[in-house]
Amino acid sequence: MAEPFRTAVALGSFDGLHKGHKAVIACALSCKERGLVPTVLLFDTHPLLTISGIAPDSLLQQSVRDKMLYEMGVKTEFIAFPEIRNYSPEEFFENIIVNKLNAGAVCCGTNYRFGINGSGSCETLEKLCNERGIEFYVTPLIDYNGSPVSSSRIRDCITEGNIAEANRMLGYEFTYRATVRSGFRRGRLIGAPTINQYFDKGFIIPKTGVYASVTVIEGKEYPSVTNIGLRPTFENEDLRSETCIIGFDGNLYGQEIQVKLIDYIRGEMRFNSAEELGNRINADAVISEAKFKERNERHV
């Protein structure tokens, strides 16, 4: 019988796959040349949901996160947090790291905690790894503007409308996928066809306002303008993402479409007429197209 493969395990929350998370995953990937399988350990739900009943808003939809991890070339392993929440650090290490994952190497960030009430630290983990002959690596925190990159900093930026700063810490553009729902088709009346989408429950809601965005349709990126909010020009509406796709003409109703936010343009405004709103959308579109061009030039 073939000997089971050994893994290089990346440990962390990975709730946003930001630059700090990617550094830990890169550590696991570097072990591949020694025959270890890079593996990311994930919880099926956020630990705080089990502990307190309230979890922080998600920065990344699970389907999008899993696709990103697949594209990075890592294997994923899921565990149910309620089943291990009362494990001591030693029980977690033995039952999960050793027995379940057959780890040959372990990678984590300097602030990693594990075991009941977060009682295990990096030092604890290093000691346990050394006792079992498992390689152990600690990834330094990633600095941005004098402070470590963290999910909480990114959440603050998103809710404050500072999407460009959030993107720099994420290392990718803040993104979401959602099914296109039927709206009132007002956009077509003002020469700006739009798609209406609703956010998943528990997903972070960016500051209300208008954003320069990118919409992905069948793998092609289009410049777009996204309004997030209640659309005050029209009364009694629910919060949604409404995106005007520049240079696209087609029916997307019922399809799941990806939108990326690249910069904040302005806050929501009440207009006196549909014509006035249409003129402002056209002005926003000019801004968004310019930012889209700048973005693509940076990526060349």
C-alpha positions, 0 to 999 in steps of 0.5 A: 500500500502506498505511503500517505502523502505528507502536507505543508499546512497553512494555518490562519483565518483566511477570511479575506485572503489578504496579503498577510494570508497569502504570505502564509500560503506562499510559505506552504507552497514553497515546501512543494519542492520537497514533496509536501502537498501545500494545504490550507486548513479552513473552518466551515464557519467563522469560529466567532459564530460558534463562540458568540453567535456573531461573526464579523462580516465576510470579506470574501464569498466562499465560492470566490475564496475557494476558486482563488485557493484552487488557482493558487495551487493549494489543497483545502481541508475543512473542519467543523469548528464546533467539533474542535472548539474545546480541544486543548492546543495539544489535542488540536495538534495531535488530532488535526495537524498530525492525524488528519493532515499528516503534516510534514511542515506547518506555516502560520503568522506571528499572531496565530492562536489555537486551542480552547480560548486561543490558549496556544501560541506560535511558541506552543506550536513550534514546541509541538512541531519540534517534538514530532520532527515537523518543520515549522515556519512563522511568517512575519506580519505584512506592513502597510502604512506603518501597521500590519495588514489585517481583516479588521483594517480592511473592513474599516476601509470598505465600510468607510468607502476607502476601497482603493486602500482596501484593495492595496491590503487585499492584494486584489480588487474587492469583489462579489458575485451575485445573480442579476435580479429584475429591477424597474429598468429605469436605467434604459430610460436614461441611456444607462442599462444596469444590473441589479444585485443583492448582497449575501447575508453576512457579507460586508456592505461597502459604504453607500455611494457610487464606485468605479467598478469592473464587471466580468462577463464570460471572462471579459472585463468591462468598465462600469459604474456601481451604485450601492445603496437605496437610490434616494432619487426613487423612494421605498427601495431596498439596498442593492448593488446597481451597476451600469456596464459601459460598452455592453448591451445584452440580457444578463437577467438570472445570470451570476455576474462578478463585480469588482470595485476599484475606487469611490467616486461620490456619495449617493445624491437625490436628483430632481429628475431622471434626466438629471440623474442620467447626466450624472451617471454619464459623468460618473461613467467618464470617470470610471472609464478613465480609472479602468484605463489607468488600472489596465495600464498599471497591470501591463 
